[in-house]
Every structure is written in C-alpha cells, then in structure tokens.
C-alpha cells in the first residue's frame, strides 16, 4: 500500500572528506564575485523552484530526505 508522507530528516551522514572538498570547490565558485553579491537563502522564503516536501512511499518505508 502507498502513502503520501512528508519528507524529513537526513538518511545518512556525510564524510569529512566530502565536506572539505565542497568547501574548497565553493571558494573556487564564489572567488570571482564581490562579497556584496553573495546571498544565503538557506532559511528565507526566496525560492527559484520549490522542491516538494512530500512523496509517495510504501507504507512500511522510512521517508527521509
């Protein structure tokens, strides 16, 4: 049987190597921009394309995002 559930939480942790690689990559990406032109939209209502917060899952499956 299928259910429509809200996606929440994280299914696994990320390795330290992955986060260090991403920090280096991010600095490369934003390196050419002025500090005044960089915005953090993590906890704002500014959304370019809204990602759904619900999904169809089997009744006994965990619904992790």
Buried (B, 14 or more C-beta within 10 A) or exposed (E): EEEEBEEEEEEEEEEEEEEEEEEEEEEEEEEEEEEEEEEEEEEEEEEEEEEEEEEEBEEEEEBEE
